[in-house]
Amino acid sequence: MANKRDKYDDEVDVLLIGGGIMSATLGAMIHALEPGWSQVVYERLEGPAQESSYPFNNAGTGHSALCELNYTPEKNGRIDVSKAMAINEKFQLSRQFWSHQVNAGVLPDPRGFINPVPHVSFGQGEDQIAYLRRRYDALSKNHMFPNMQFTDDHDKFARMLPLMAEGRDFDAEPVAISWTDAGTDINYGELSKQFFNAAKENGTEIRYGHEVTNLKREGNFWKVSVKNLRTGDKKVTRARFVFVGAGGYALDLLRKAGVPEVRGYAGFPISGMWLRSTNPELVEKHQAKVYGKAKVGAPPMSVPHLDLRVVDGEQSLLFGPYGGWTPKFMKEGSYLDLFKSIRPDNIPSYLGVAATNLNLVTYLVQEVFRDFDGKMDVLREYYPEADPKDWDEVVAGQRVQVIKPAAAPNFGTLEFGTALVNDQNGTIAGILGASPGASITPAAMLELLERCFGERMIDWGDKLHDMFPTYGKSLKRDKRAYDEQWQMTQKTLQLDEDHHLDETVGAHD
C-alpha cells in the first residue's frame, strides 16, 4: 500500500485511465487477485463505456474467427488458419473469465451482455466460393470450430438467410455460406457497466468527467495530474501502477509518461458509419451475423457484415461499417488530435505508411464521399431488396490504427490488431489498436499481468486457474480441455439455449 504524503490529493495502488471494457476487465481481475489493493478509475466522459465500448460504436461480435474471413488469408493457394486459431483460443479465455465473474456474483446478468447468434461467412462469385470451401475444409477439422457447415445450395441459402435471399438472382451470381451456431453477440457497454457496478461496491473510486492531463514518474510511483472537467479543479494522484485504457488517446498519454517503448509509434485514425434497421419484420428474417470479403484496399476492420444485434433486450440489424476519416482520435475528441500527435520521432513512420498504403487512402477518400444512396447500393449486395425507409445512418466508433516504427527503407508499418505496451519496470502499461481488442480483453490483461507482475504470478497461481481453468494449456491441441471449458461456459453464460439457423441442413452439401 502507498504511504500518504501531503503533496498528493489521493494515493492508490492501481490507477485505471478510461471507463471502457479494458479498464473494467483489468480492475476486476486485479481485485480478484488482490482484493486489498486500492483502485481508482478516471474517465473524461460522463459515464462508462461511451466511446469504443458503446454498443453501437462496434459490431458486438464475439470475435473467435468463426466467420471473419480476414483472419484466414489465402497464401499460395493454402488457407492460413494460424491467426484464426490464436484468436479463437483467446476468446475462450474471455468466456472462462466472464463465467468466473458470473459465479462470483460480479456479473449478475450474463444474458444482458452476451447472446447466442450464429456466425456466417458469405461468398459471392466463383472465386469467393472456392475460397470459402477451402476455408471450411481447413477449419471444420478442428474442434474449436464446432459443427461448422457449408452449402452452395440456393434453396438452403434461402431457408437459412431469408432476408438475404429476397430478390436475389442466383443465376446471375452464385453464392455460398459456411456457418456455425456457436457464435455470440456481445454488448461490451453492458459488460463494462456490470463490472464497474461491482467495482464501486468493492470500494473502487470511479470518477467520471475527469481527464488525465499528465503522468510523471517519481521513483517507483507515478504522479498523475487530473482535471475535473465539470469544475476545472486540478488534482494529483500518486499510484504504484497505471493502466492506460484510453482508446485513441492511449498513445499520447504513454508519450507524456515518457515510456520509451512507444518511441517512434504513430496513430492513424479511421472512423465509420453503420446502416441500422429496427424493423421487426426484417430482424425476424435475419437471425445471424454474416461476414463477407473486404473490398480491395479496405482495412480489415471495414469487412462488410450484416449483423443481428441484441442491445438492452432489443434486436436490430446493422450493416457496414462504411469507412470514413476524421483527424479525431476519439469520437468525442478534437479535430487537432492527429496534428498534435506528430512528433520528430514518428514522422518517418507516418511518411512510410503514407507511401506504402495508397490503396487505403484511395479507399477512405471513396468512402468519405459515399452518400446515403451509395451506402444503400452496398447493402443491396447482401440484401437485394433493401428499402431506404427501413434504414438509418448511425455513426460508428473512432479507431486509431497503430503505426509501428520499422527499420529503413520501410520506416513504419500499419498494424490492424491490438498491441499491449508496457515499460520495462512493469509500472505502467497501455493498450493500442483496434479489433479484436474487446473480445480478447481478458487474454490481453492476462498478458499484462505476466509482463508487469511476473514475480507474483506463482503466488497467484491458484486464483488464476480459478479464473482461467485452461491457463497454460493449448486448447487447439487439447480437445478434452476445450470440450470441458466449452460446456462449462455455455451453461454459466446461459448460452445453452441454442440459437440455430436451420438444424435440417447437412454438414456439407
VEXDREN-2710 file (C-alpha; in Angstrom, 1 decimal):
% VEXDREN-2710
k/r/px/py/pz
1/MET/0.0/0.0/0.0
2/ALA/1.2/3.5/-0.8
3/ASN/2.3/5.9/2.0
4/LYS/0.2/9.1/2.3
5/ARG/2.0/12.3/1.6
6/ASP/0.5/15.8/1.8
7/LYS/1.6/16.8/-1.7
8/TYR/-0.9/14.3/-3.2
9/ASP/-4.6/14.6/-3.2
10/ASP/-5.0/10.8/-3.4
11/GLU/-2.8/7.7/-3.3
12/VAL/-3.8/4.3/-4.8
13/ASP/-2.2/1.1/-5.7
14/VAL/-3.8/0.9/-9.2
15/LEU/-5.0/3.8/-11.3
16/LEU/-7.0/3.0/-14.4
17/ILE/-7.4/5.6/-17.2
18/GLY/-10.6/5.1/-19.3
19/GLY/-14.1/3.9/-18.5
20/GLY/-14.4/1.1/-21.1
21/ILE/-14.1/-2.6/-21.2
22/MET/-10.3/-2.7/-20.9
23/SER/-10.1/-0.9/-17.6
24/ALA/-13.2/-2.6/-16.3
25/THR/-11.7/-6.0/-17.1
26/LEU/-8.3/-5.3/-15.6
27/GLY/-9.8/-3.8/-12.5
28/ALA/-12.0/-6.9/-11.9
29/MET/-9.0/-9.2/-12.5
30/ILE/-6.8/-7.4/-10.1
31/HIS/-9.5/-7.2/-7.4
32/ALA/-10.0/-11.0/-7.7
33/LEU/-6.2/-11.4/-7.2
34/GLU/-5.5/-8.7/-4.7
35/PRO/-8.8/-7.5/-3.0
36/GLY/-6.8/-5.4/-0.6
37/TRP/-5.3/-3.2/-3.3
38/SER/-7.0/0.3/-3.7
39/GLN/-8.1/1.3/-7.2
40/VAL/-9.4/4.5/-8.9
41/VAL/-10.8/4.9/-12.4
42/TYR/-10.6/8.2/-14.3
43/GLU/-12.9/8.7/-17.3
44/ARG/-13.2/12.0/-19.2
45/LEU/-16.8/11.4/-20.3
46/GLU/-19.8/11.4/-18.0
47/GLY/-20.4/7.7/-17.8
48/PRO/-18.9/4.3/-18.5
49/ALA/-18.5/2.8/-22.0
50/GLN/-19.4/5.8/-24.0
51/GLU/-16.6/5.6/-26.5
52/SER/-15.3/2.3/-28.2
53/SER/-17.2/0.1/-25.8
54/TYR/-20.6/1.7/-26.5
55/PRO/-22.7/-1.0/-28.1
56/PHE/-23.4/0.8/-31.5
57/ASN/-19.8/2.0/-31.8
58/ASN/-18.8/-1.6/-32.6
59/ALA/-20.3/-4.6/-34.2
60/GLY/-20.7/-6.5/-30.9
61/THR/-19.2/-9.7/-32.4
62/GLY/-17.7/-12.2/-30.1
63/HIS/-14.6/-12.4/-32.3
64/SER/-13.5/-16.0/-32.3
65/ALA/-12.7/-16.3/-36.1
66/LEU/-15.8/-18.4/-36.8
67/CYS/-16.9/-16.2/-39.6
68/GLU/-14.4/-13.3/-40.1
69/LEU/-12.6/-14.0/-43.4
70/ASN/-9.7/-11.6/-42.8
71/TYR/-8.4/-13.9/-40.1
72/THR/-8.0/-16.8/-42.6
73/PRO/-5.9/-15.3/-45.5
74/GLU/-5.0/-17.4/-48.5
75/LYS/-1.3/-17.8/-49.2
76/ASN/0.0/-19.7/-52.2
77/GLY/-3.4/-21.5/-52.6
78/ARG/-3.5/-22.6/-49.0
79/ILE/-5.6/-21.2/-46.2
80/ASP/-3.6/-19.9/-43.3
81/VAL/-5.5/-20.7/-40.1
82/SER/-2.9/-19.7/-37.6
83/LYS/-4.4/-16.3/-36.7
84/ALA/-7.9/-17.8/-36.6
85/MET/-6.7/-20.4/-34.1
86/ALA/-4.9/-17.9/-31.9
87/ILE/-7.9/-15.5/-31.8
88/ASN/-10.4/-18.4/-31.1
89/GLU/-8.2/-19.6/-28.2
90/LYS/-8.0/-16.1/-26.7
91/PHE/-11.8/-15.8/-26.9
92/GLN/-12.2/-19.0/-24.9
93/LEU/-10.3/-17.3/-22.1
94/SER/-12.8/-14.4/-22.3
95/ARG/-15.7/-16.9/-21.8
96/GLN/-13.9/-18.5/-18.9
97/PHE/-13.2/-15.2/-17.1
98/TRP/-16.8/-14.0/-17.6
99/SER/-18.1/-17.3/-16.3
100/HIS/-15.8/-17.0/-13.2
101/GLN/-17.2/-13.5/-12.6
102/VAL/-20.8/-14.7/-13.0
103/ASN/-20.2/-17.4/-10.4
104/ALA/-18.5/-14.8/-8.1
105/GLY/-21.6/-12.5/-8.4
106/VAL/-19.7/-9.8/-10.1
107/LEU/-21.6/-10.2/-13.4
108/PRO/-25.2/-10.7/-12.3
109/ASP/-26.9/-10.8/-15.7
110/PRO/-24.9/-12.7/-18.4
111/ARG/-27.7/-12.5/-20.9
112/GLY/-27.6/-8.8/-20.5
113/PHE/-24.2/-8.7/-22.3
114/ILE/-23.9/-12.0/-24.3
115/ASN/-26.4/-13.8/-26.5
116/PRO/-26.1/-16.8/-28.9
117/VAL/-26.1/-15.7/-32.5
118/PRO/-25.0/-17.9/-35.4
119/HIS/-21.8/-16.7/-37.3
120/VAL/-21.9/-17.0/-41.1
121/SER/-19.3/-16.4/-43.8
122/PHE/-20.6/-15.3/-47.1
123/GLY/-19.1/-15.8/-50.6
124/GLN/-20.2/-14.2/-53.9
125/GLY/-18.9/-15.4/-57.2
126/GLU/-16.9/-18.5/-58.2
127/ASP/-13.6/-17.3/-56.7
128/GLN/-15.0/-16.4/-53.3
129/ILE/-17.0/-19.6/-53.2
130/ALA/-13.9/-21.7/-53.9
131/TYR/-12.0/-19.8/-51.2
132/LEU/-14.9/-20.3/-48.8
133/ARG/-14.9/-24.0/-49.5
134/ARG/-11.2/-24.3/-48.8
135/ARG/-11.6/-22.3/-45.6
136/TYR/-14.3/-24.6/-44.5
137/ASP/-12.2/-27.7/-45.2
138/ALA/-9.3/-26.2/-43.2
139/LEU/-11.3/-25.1/-40.2
140/SER/-14.0/-27.7/-39.8
141/LYS/-11.5/-30.4/-38.9
142/ASN/-10.6/-28.6/-35.7
143/HIS/-12.7/-28.9/-32.5
144/MET/-12.5/-25.2/-31.8
145/PHE/-14.8/-24.6/-34.8
146/PRO/-17.7/-26.8/-33.7
147/ASN/-20.3/-28.1/-36.2
148/MET/-19.1/-25.8/-39.0
149/GLN/-21.2/-26.3/-42.1
150/PHE/-21.1/-25.3/-45.7
151/THR/-23.6/-25.0/-48.5
152/ASP/-23.8/-23.5/-52.0
153/ASP/-27.4/-24.8/-52.5
154/HIS/-29.6/-21.8/-53.3
155/ASP/-32.7/-23.3/-51.6
156/LYS/-30.9/-24.0/-48.4
157/PHE/-29.4/-20.5/-48.5
158/ALA/-32.9/-19.0/-48.9
159/ARG/-34.2/-21.1/-46.0
160/MET/-31.4/-20.1/-43.6
161/LEU/-31.0/-16.4/-44.6
162/PRO/-34.4/-15.4/-46.0
163/LEU/-33.7/-11.7/-45.9
164/MET/-30.5/-12.0/-48.0
165/ALA/-32.4/-14.3/-50.4
166/GLU/-35.2/-11.8/-51.2
167/GLY/-34.9/-10.5/-54.7
168/ARG/-31.6/-12.3/-55.3
169/ASP/-30.8/-13.5/-58.8
170/PHE/-29.0/-16.8/-58.0
171/ASP/-28.5/-17.5/-61.7
172/ALA/-26.7/-14.2/-62.3
173/GLU/-24.2/-14.7/-59.4
174/PRO/-23.7/-17.9/-57.4
175/VAL/-23.3/-17.6/-53.6
176/ALA/-22.3/-19.9/-50.8
177/ILE/-22.1/-19.7/-47.0
178/SER/-20.3/-21.5/-44.2
179/TRP/-21.6/-21.2/-40.6
180/THR/-21.7/-22.4/-37.1
181/ASP/-24.3/-21.9/-34.4
182/ALA/-21.5/-21.4/-31.8
183/GLY/-21.2/-17.6/-32.3
184/THR/-22.2/-14.8/-30.0
185/ASP/-23.3/-11.2/-29.9
186/ILE/-21.8/-9.1/-27.1
187/ASN/-22.8/-5.8/-25.6
188/TYR/-19.5/-4.6/-24.3
189/GLY/-21.1/-1.5/-22.9
190/GLU/-23.4/-3.5/-20.6
191/LEU/-20.5/-5.8/-19.7
192/SER/-18.4/-2.8/-18.7
193/LYS/-21.3/-1.4/-16.6
194/GLN/-21.7/-4.6/-14.7
195/PHE/-18.0/-4.7/-14.0
196/PHE/-18.0/-1.1/-12.8
197/ASN/-21.1/-1.5/-10.6
198/ALA/-19.4/-4.4/-8.8
199/ALA/-16.2/-2.4/-8.5
200/LYS/-18.0/0.5/-6.8
201/GLU/-19.5/-1.9/-4.3
202/ASN/-16.0/-3.2/-3.6
203/GLY/-14.7/0.3/-2.9
204/THR/-13.2/1.4/-6.2
205/GLU/-13.4/5.1/-6.8
206/ILE/-14.9/5.8/-10.3
207/ARG/-14.6/9.4/-11.3
208/TYR/-16.4/10.5/-14.4
209/GLY/-15.8/13.9/-16.0
210/HIS/-12.1/13.7/-15.0
211/GLU/-9.4/13.9/-17.6
212/VAL/-5.8/12.8/-17.0
213/THR/-3.6/15.6/-18.3
214/ASN/-0.1/14.3/-17.5
215/LEU/1.9/11.5/-16.0
216/LYS/5.3/11.8/-14.4
217/ARG/7.5/9.1/-12.9
218/GLU/8.6/9.6/-9.3
219/GLY/10.8/6.7/-8.3
220/ASN/8.7/3.5/-8.3
221/PHE/5.5/5.6/-8.4
222/TRP/3.5/7.7/-10.8
223/LYS/2.4/11.2/-10.3
224/VAL/-0.8/11.6/-12.2
225/SER/-2.3/15.0/-12.9
226/VAL/-6.1/15.1/-13.3
227/LYS/-8.5/17.8/-14.3
228/ASN/-12.2/17.9/-13.2
229/LEU/-13.9/18.9/-16.5
230/ARG/-17.0/20.0/-14.6
231/THR/-15.4/22.4/-12.2
232/GLY/-12.0/23.0/-13.7
233/ASP/-10.3/21.8/-10.5
234/LYS/-6.9/20.1/-10.8
235/LYS/-5.6/17.4/-8.5
236/VAL/-2.7/15.0/-8.3
237/THR/-2.9/11.3/-7.6
238/ARG/0.0/9.1/-6.7
239/ALA/-0.2/5.5/-8.0
240/ARG/2.0/2.4/-7.8
241/PHE/0.7/1.0/-11.1
242/VAL/-1.1/2.8/-14.0
243/PHE/-3.1/1.3/-16.8
244/VAL/-3.9/3.4/-19.9
245/GLY/-7.1/2.1/-21.5
246/ALA/-7.9/5.4/-23.1
247/GLY/-8.7/4.3/-26.6
248/GLY/-7.3/6.7/-29.2
249/TYR/-5.7/8.8/-26.5
250/ALA/-3.6/6.0/-25.1
251/LEU/-0.6/6.6/-27.2
252/ASP/-0.5/10.3/-26.3
253/LEU/-0.7/9.6/-22.6
254/LEU/2.1/6.9/-22.8
255/ARG/4.2/9.5/-24.6
256/LYS/3.5/12.1/-21.9
257/ALA/4.6/9.5/-19.4
258/GLY/7.9/9.2/-21.2
259/VAL/7.5/5.5/-21.8
260/PRO/10.5/4.8/-24.2
261/GLU/8.8/1.7/-25.6
262/VAL/6.4/3.9/-27.7
263/ARG/9.1/6.0/-29.3
264/GLY/8.5/6.2/-33.0
265/TYR/4.9/4.9/-32.7
266/ALA/2.2/6.9/-34.5
267/GLY/-1.5/6.6/-34.9
268/PHE/-3.8/6.7/-38.0
269/PRO/-7.5/7.5/-37.2
270/ILE/-10.3/5.7/-39.0
271/SER/-13.9/6.4/-38.4
272/GLY/-17.0/4.6/-39.7
273/MET/-20.8/4.5/-40.3
274/TRP/-23.4/1.9/-40.0
275/LEU/-26.8/1.4/-41.6
276/ARG/-29.3/0.3/-38.9
277/SER/-32.8/-1.1/-39.1
278/THR/-35.2/-1.7/-36.2
279/ASN/-38.0/-3.0/-38.5
280/PRO/-39.1/-6.2/-36.6
281/GLU/-40.1/-7.9/-39.9
282/LEU/-36.6/-7.6/-41.2
283/VAL/-35.0/-8.6/-37.9
284/GLU/-37.1/-11.7/-37.8
285/LYS/-35.7/-12.8/-41.2
286/HIS/-32.1/-12.3/-40.3
287/GLN/-31.1/-14.0/-37.0
288/ALA/-27.3/-14.2/-37.7
289/LYS/-24.1/-12.3/-38.2
290/VAL/-23.0/-12.6/-41.8
291/TYR/-19.4/-11.5/-42.8
292/GLY/-18.2/-11.1/-46.3
293/LYS/-14.9/-10.3/-48.0
294/ALA/-13.3/-6.8/-47.6
295/LYS/-13.0/-4.7/-50.7
296/VAL/-9.6/-4.3/-52.2
297/GLY/-7.7/-1.6/-50.2
298/ALA/-10.1/-1.7/-47.3
299/PRO/-8.7/-2.1/-43.8
300/PRO/-9.7/-5.4/-42.1
301/MET/-11.9/-3.5/-39.6
302/SER/-14.1/-2.5/-42.6
303/VAL/-15.0/-6.0/-43.6
304/PRO/-18.7/-5.7/-44.6
305/HIS/-21.2/-7.6/-42.5
306/LEU/-24.9/-7.7/-41.8
307/ASP/-25.5/-8.4/-38.1
308/LEU/-28.2/-9.2/-35.7
309/ARG/-27.6/-7.0/-32.6
310/VAL/-29.1/-7.6/-29.1
311/VAL/-28.8/-4.4/-27.0
312/ASP/-30.7/-3.9/-23.8
313/GLY/-33.1/-6.7/-24.8
314/GLU/-33.9/-5.1/-28.2
315/GLN/-33.0/-6.6/-31.5
316/SER/-31.9/-4.6/-34.6
317/LEU/-29.8/-5.1/-37.7
318/LEU/-26.5/-3.3/-38.5
319/PHE/-24.8/-3.2/-41.9
320/GLY/-21.4/-1.9/-42.5
321/PRO/-19.1/-0.5/-41.5
322/TYR/-18.6/2.2/-44.1
323/GLY/-15.1/3.6/-43.8
324/GLY/-14.6/7.3/-43.1
325/TRP/-11.9/9.6/-42.0
326/THR/-11.5/12.4/-39.4
327/PRO/-8.4/13.7/-37.7
328/LYS/-10.0/12.9/-34.3
329/PHE/-8.5/10.2/-32.2
330/MET/-11.8/9.7/-30.2
331/LYS/-15.4/10.1/-31.3
332/GLU/-15.7/12.8/-28.6
333/GLY/-12.2/14.1/-29.4
334/SER/-10.7/17.1/-31.1
335/TYR/-10.1/17.8/-34.8
336/LEU/-6.5/18.7/-33.8
337/ASP/-5.7/15.2/-32.4
338/LEU/-3.8/13.9/-35.4
339/PHE/-1.8/17.0/-35.8
340/LYS/-0.9/17.2/-32.1
341/SER/0.3/13.6/-32.3
342/ILE/3.0/14.3/-34.9
343/ARG/6.5/14.3/-33.3
344/PRO/10.0/14.3/-34.8
345/ASP/10.5/10.6/-33.8
346/ASN/7.3/9.3/-35.6
347/ILE/7.4/11.4/-38.8
348/PRO/9.3/8.6/-40.6
349/SER/6.6/6.2/-39.5
350/TYR/3.8/8.4/-40.9
351/LEU/5.7/9.0/-44.2
352/GLY/6.5/5.3/-44.6
353/VAL/2.9/4.3/-44.2
354/ALA/1.6/7.1/-46.5
355/ALA/3.9/5.9/-49.2
356/THR/3.0/2.2/-49.0
357/ASN/-0.7/2.4/-48.3
358/LEU/-2.0/4.5/-51.2
359/ASN/-4.8/1.9/-51.7
360/LEU/-6.0/2.5/-48.2
361/VAL/-6.0/6.3/-48.7
362/THR/-7.9/5.8/-52.0
363/TYR/-10.5/3.6/-50.3
364/LEU/-11.0/6.1/-47.5
365/VAL/-11.5/9.0/-49.9
366/GLN/-14.1/7.0/-51.8
367/GLU/-15.9/6.1/-48.6
368/VAL/-15.9/9.7/-47.3
369/PHE/-17.7/10.8/-50.4
370/ARG/-20.2/7.9/-50.5
371/ASP/-23.7/9.3/-49.9
372/PHE/-26.7/7.5/-48.4
373/ASP/-27.8/6.1/-51.7
374/GLY/-24.3/4.8/-52.3
375/LYS/-24.4/3.1/-48.9
376/MET/-27.7/1.5/-49.8
377/ASP/-26.2/0.2/-53.1
378/VAL/-23.5/-1.6/-51.0
379/LEU/-26.2/-3.0/-48.6
380/ARG/-28.1/-4.4/-51.6
381/GLU/-25.1/-6.7/-52.4
382/TYR/-26.2/-8.5/-49.2
383/TYR/-29.9/-7.7/-49.1
384/PRO/-31.0/-7.0/-52.7
385/GLU/-34.5/-5.6/-51.8
386/ALA/-33.3/-3.2/-49.1
387/ASP/-35.6/-0.2/-48.9
388/PRO/-34.1/3.2/-47.7
389/LYS/-37.1/3.8/-45.4
390/ASP/-36.1/0.9/-43.2
391/TRP/-32.6/2.1/-42.6
392/ASP/-30.9/5.0/-40.8
393/GLU/-27.3/6.1/-40.7
394/VAL/-25.5/5.6/-37.3
395/VAL/-22.0/6.9/-36.6
396/ALA/-19.7/4.1/-35.5
397/GLY/-16.8/4.5/-33.1
398/GLN/-13.5/6.1/-33.8
399/ARG/-10.4/3.8/-34.1
400/VAL/-6.7/4.6/-34.2
401/GLN/-4.7/2.1/-36.1
402/VAL/-1.2/1.7/-34.7
403/ILE/1.8/2.6/-36.9
404/LYS/4.9/0.7/-35.5
405/PRO/8.3/2.1/-36.3
406/ALA/10.4/-0.1/-38.6
407/ALA/13.9/-0.2/-40.0
408/ALA/14.6/1.7/-43.2
409/PRO/13.6/1.6/-46.0
410/ASN/10.1/0.7/-44.7
411/PHE/10.1/3.3/-41.8
412/GLY/6.7/2.3/-40.5
413/THR/4.1/-0.5/-40.6
414/LEU/0.4/-0.1/-40.2
415/GLU/-1.0/-2.6/-37.7
416/PHE/-4.7/-3.5/-37.6
417/GLY/-4.7/-5.6/-34.4
418/THR/-4.3/-4.9/-30.7
419/ALA/-1.0/-4.1/-29.1
420/LEU/0.0/-4.2/-25.5
421/VAL/2.8/-1.8/-24.5
422/ASN/4.5/-1.6/-21.1
423/ASP/7.6/-0.1/-19.6
424/GLN/10.5/-2.3/-18.5
425/ASN/9.7/-1.8/-14.9
426/GLY/6.1/-3.0/-15.2
427/THR/4.7/0.1/-13.5
428/ILE/2.7/1.4/-16.5
429/ALA/1.0/-0.3/-19.4
430/GLY/-1.5/0.6/-22.2
431/ILE/-3.5/-0.9/-25.0
432/LEU/-3.2/0.4/-28.5
433/GLY/-5.0/-0.5/-31.7
434/ALA/-8.4/-1.9/-32.5
435/SER/-10.2/-5.2/-33.4
436/PRO/-10.4/-7.8/-32.0
437/GLY/-9.5/-6.0/-28.8
438/ALA/-12.8/-6.0/-26.8
439/SER/-13.4/-9.7/-27.5
440/ILE/-10.0/-10.8/-26.2
441/THR/-9.6/-8.3/-23.4
442/PRO/-9.1/-11.0/-20.7
443/ALA/-6.3/-12.6/-22.7
444/ALA/-4.7/-9.2/-23.2
445/MET/-5.0/-8.4/-19.5
446/LEU/-3.6/-11.8/-18.6
447/GLU/-0.5/-11.0/-20.7
448/LEU/-0.3/-7.6/-18.9
449/LEU/-0.2/-9.4/-15.6
450/GLU/2.6/-11.7/-16.8
451/ARG/4.6/-8.7/-18.0
452/CYS/4.1/-6.3/-15.2
453/PHE/3.5/-8.5/-12.2
454/GLY/5.6/-11.5/-13.2
455/GLU/7.1/-12.1/-9.7
456/ARG/3.6/-12.5/-8.3
457/MET/2.3/-15.0/-10.9
458/ILE/3.4/-18.0/-8.9
459/ASP/1.6/-16.7/-5.8
460/TRP/-1.5/-16.0/-7.8
461/GLY/-1.4/-19.4/-9.5
462/ASP/-4.5/-21.0/-7.8
463/LYS/-6.6/-17.8/-8.3
464/LEU/-5.5/-17.6/-11.9
465/HIS/-6.5/-21.1/-12.6
466/ASP/-9.9/-20.4/-11.0
467/MET/-10.4/-17.5/-13.4
468/PHE/-8.9/-19.4/-16.4
469/PRO/-9.2/-23.2/-16.0
470/THR/-7.2/-23.8/-19.1
471/TYR/-4.4/-21.3/-18.3
472/GLY/-1.2/-22.8/-19.6
473/LYS/-2.9/-25.3/-21.9
474/SER/-3.2/-25.3/-25.7
475/LEU/-6.8/-25.6/-26.5
476/LYS/-6.2/-26.1/-30.2
477/ARG/-4.3/-29.3/-29.3
478/ASP/-6.2/-30.4/-26.2
479/LYS/-9.8/-31.3/-27.3
480/ARG/-10.8/-32.7/-23.9
481/ALA/-9.8/-29.4/-22.2
482/TYR/-11.6/-27.4/-24.9
483/ASP/-14.8/-29.5/-24.6
484/GLU/-14.8/-29.3/-20.8
485/GLN/-14.4/-25.5/-20.7
486/TRP/-16.9/-25.0/-23.5
487/GLN/-19.6/-27.0/-21.8
488/MET/-19.0/-25.1/-18.5
489/THR/-19.1/-21.6/-20.1
490/GLN/-22.1/-22.5/-22.2
491/LYS/-24.0/-23.3/-19.0
492/THR/-22.7/-20.5/-16.8
493/LEU/-23.2/-17.8/-19.5
494/GLN/-26.7/-19.2/-20.3
495/LEU/-25.8/-19.9/-23.9
496/ASP/-27.0/-23.4/-23.9
497/GLU/-30.4/-22.3/-25.2
498/ASP/-29.2/-23.0/-28.7
499/HIS/-29.9/-20.4/-31.4
500/HIS/-29.8/-22.4/-34.6
501/LEU/-30.1/-21.2/-38.2
502/ASP/-31.5/-24.5/-39.6
503/GLU/-31.0/-27.9/-38.0
504/THR/-32.1/-29.7/-41.1
505/VAL/-29.1/-28.6/-43.2
506/GLY/-26.4/-31.2/-43.6
507/ALA/-22.8/-30.6/-42.6
508/HIS/-21.5/-30.3/-46.2
509/ASP/-23.5/-30.0/-49.4
END
